[in-house]
Amino acid sequence: MSDHDTSLRTPIVAVLGHVDHGKTSLLDKIRGSAVSEGEAGAITQHIGATAVPLETIADMAGDLVKVEDFDLPGLLFIDTPGHHSFSTLRSRGGALADIAILVVDVNDGFQPQTEEALDILQRTGTPFVVAANKADTTPGWNPNENSPIKPSYDAQSDTARQRLDENLYEIIGQLSDDGFSADLYWRVQNFQKNIGVVPCSALTGEGVPDILAVLMGLSQRFMKAEMEIDVAGPGEGTVLEVKDQQGFGATLDVVVYDGTIHEGDQIVVGGVNEPIVTEIRALLQPQPNAEIRVENRFERVDAVAAAAGVKIAAPDLDDAMAGAPVRVVRDRDVDDVIKEVKAELAEIEVDTEEEGVVVKADTLGSLEAMANALQEAEVPILRAEVGDVAPRDIAVAGTAREPEHTVILGFNVEVLPDAERELEQSEVTLFHDDVIYQLVEDYEEHVAEMQRAQQETILDKIVRPARFQILDDHTFRQSDPAVVGVEIMSGTIKNNTNVAKFDNNEPDRVGELSGIQAQGDDVEEARAGERVSVAIDGPTVGRQIEEGDELWIELPEKHAKILEQELNEEIPADELEALSGYLNKRRKRDPFWGK
Ligand SMILES: Nc1nc2c(ncn2[C@@H]2O[C@H](COP(=O)(O)OP(=O)(O)OP(=O)(O)O)[C@@H](O)[C@H]2O)c(=O)[nH]1
């Protein structure tokens, strides 16, 4: 397919960024500008990708890109924008995309998906440029259609420029917080060390020439070696999507990053259970003049060479996984190729444990990203799989021993109808989202909530410490029950608890608290600082208890232990004081009491 006789392939470019920051608009702008450069063959629409040849890039970028400075044939932009698809895009252990554009809305700055995208870029070591998009929305901005950004930036009023600068420095600061040294791209000397930030507008096209220039420059300088491929060799690619296509059944949208794929080739594809071995019936490309991104009109092609996007129609593709490798067998032993595919899949495999949560994700790449995020949050994984939430997942999640693990975390997946019914009847909680951070955060919140509820139940059932004192001249009744006025020094006293007193550090139960009155009304409890009258069944004032005595709510040893060791952060400070006072007294006689 390649019309140039070189063994250097096109670098593959992915566009990432937060929702609505302008990924699609930027891609559309690049494609649109390329087409409006007028020449036939300005771009080629592939399945899932758009190829822009070097000549077209040079036309669009003006002085910034000169054809003679480059020998890479152009750029292949992956069309499905978003970090989600990016994480799908793997090749032999790394990112499939050779280079990326991280789109950040200048006004909105860093958002969760920006962070998530940065994480992936960092982990895969993918070079990238930051498109500080929507610069045209800066108040007072004077647009210069499709202009390189520097002259347009310099021509703005001081106030407009300052406003934009503030936003740009915010973004540069956020990049630096994440460990990336970054600067406005025209100040960057060494693009290997520093990230270039290009102010731009997907609407007016300002800065788009600069983005193309940086992408070409980065690829040419740092990735030329990786672009050298054996064009005629057996094709290798990555599945972007598994799609049912009328007339063809399950088909694969594939990006080919090495070699050539021919119709009739035997291929091995990563499947849900086992690698799938099948034979290509048809290779499909969009019809040249079809509406961009409407892919329902295909033409058959005999072969495609890297880098390219193509739809593969072949039998038995139902179990193929998005993100999985595709390999042409050609004149090799099919078992060797199966081994290779297995080895590659094993690399992506998630470490699971005997106890933990169930994770479902739409692609291998996103499954891996989920697993990384959960590992960071110290959440163990019982099972991790690509695919929609099925009844079996609910059964598996239900076997978790810890209640906090009876959950399914679904990233970008659907819940199958019969699974939905089962979920309603089970203890299993499902979390789903299309932002990994959000998913992990929601789960952590759920666990915290469960722990709070659990502690509250324990606290409800436990006897709580309190210290109080009988006031002078406040004996209202001598005995049966004794009724005296008291002041609560710390903690909260409650009805139906035992009252103790320490004589020479010898604890002595004096009776049971059977009534509390505050200003003549019966109450259930009284807190530190309050003065109330209490009825105590058992003692007689003047014998077991006296005015001025310090009294305690008696704590069972087990309760004291739980309070001290597990709930000390849950109880108020004054209650903690009562607890430590009580423990001190107890431990004077028995140092191991409540330990
Ligand atoms: N003024 C202005 N508006 C823009 C620019 N880029 C994008 N927009 C607008 O911002 C909105 C979101 O743009 P999209 O391109 O759909 O953003 P996206 O990042 O692809 O969004 P998702 O696909 O939903 O993740 C649209 O209304 C665009 O018209 C820009 O440079 N300037």
The ligand as a MOL file (V3000), in Angstrom:
LIG
                    3D

  0  0  0     0  0            999 V3000
M  V30 BEGIN CTAB
M  V30 COUNTS 32 34 0 0 0
M  V30 BEGIN ATOM
M  V30 1 N -13.8130 28.2260 21.4980 0
M  V30 2 C -13.3100 27.0020 21.3350 0
M  V30 3 N -14.1070 25.9340 21.5130 0
M  V30 4 C -13.5700 24.7070 21.3510 0
M  V30 5 C -12.2210 24.5190 21.0020 0
M  V30 6 N -11.9910 23.1960 20.9410 0
M  V30 7 C -13.1440 22.5760 21.2280 0
M  V30 8 N -14.1060 23.4900 21.4770 0
M  V30 9 C -15.4910 23.2080 21.8450 0
M  V30 10 O -15.4850 22.4580 23.0430 0
M  V30 11 C -16.4870 21.4470 23.0250 0
M  V30 12 C -15.8710 20.0810 23.2440 0
M  V30 13 O -15.0160 19.7720 22.1680 0
M  V30 14 P -14.7680 18.2820 21.6900 0
M  V30 15 O -13.8140 18.3400 20.5820 0
M  V30 16 O -16.0530 17.5690 21.5010 0
M  V30 17 O -14.0610 17.7290 22.9890 0
M  V30 18 P -13.5640 16.2560 23.2520 0
M  V30 19 O -12.3860 16.4240 24.1280 0
M  V30 20 O -13.3960 15.5300 21.9790 0
M  V30 21 O -14.7540 15.7200 24.0640 0
M  V30 22 P -15.1470 14.1840 24.2980 0
M  V30 23 O -15.0620 13.5050 22.9610 0
M  V30 24 O -16.5360 14.2970 24.8340 0
M  V30 25 O -14.1690 13.6640 25.2950 0
M  V30 26 C -17.1820 21.5820 21.6820 0
M  V30 27 O -18.3400 22.3700 21.8750 0
M  V30 28 C -16.1770 22.3220 20.8260 0
M  V30 29 O -16.7850 23.0990 19.8320 0
M  V30 30 C -11.4030 25.6900 20.8290 0
M  V30 31 O -10.2000 25.6470 20.5610 0
M  V30 32 N -12.0020 26.8830 21.0130 0
M  V30 END ATOM
M  V30 BEGIN BOND
M  V30 1 1 1 2
M  V30 2 2 2 3
M  V30 3 1 2 32
M  V30 4 1 3 4
M  V30 5 2 4 5
M  V30 6 1 4 8
M  V30 7 1 5 6
M  V30 8 1 5 30
M  V30 9 2 6 7
M  V30 10 1 7 8
M  V30 11 1 8 9
M  V30 12 1 9 10
M  V30 13 1 9 28
M  V30 14 1 10 11
M  V30 15 1 11 12
M  V30 16 1 11 26
M  V30 17 1 12 13
M  V30 18 1 13 14
M  V30 19 2 14 15
M  V30 20 1 14 16
M  V30 21 1 14 17
M  V30 22 1 17 18
M  V30 23 2 18 19
M  V30 24 1 18 20
M  V30 25 1 18 21
M  V30 26 1 21 22
M  V30 27 2 22 23
M  V30 28 1 22 24
M  V30 29 1 22 25
M  V30 30 1 26 27
M  V30 31 1 26 28
M  V30 32 1 28 29
M  V30 33 2 30 31
M  V30 34 1 30 32
M  V30 END BOND
M  V30 END CTAB
M  END
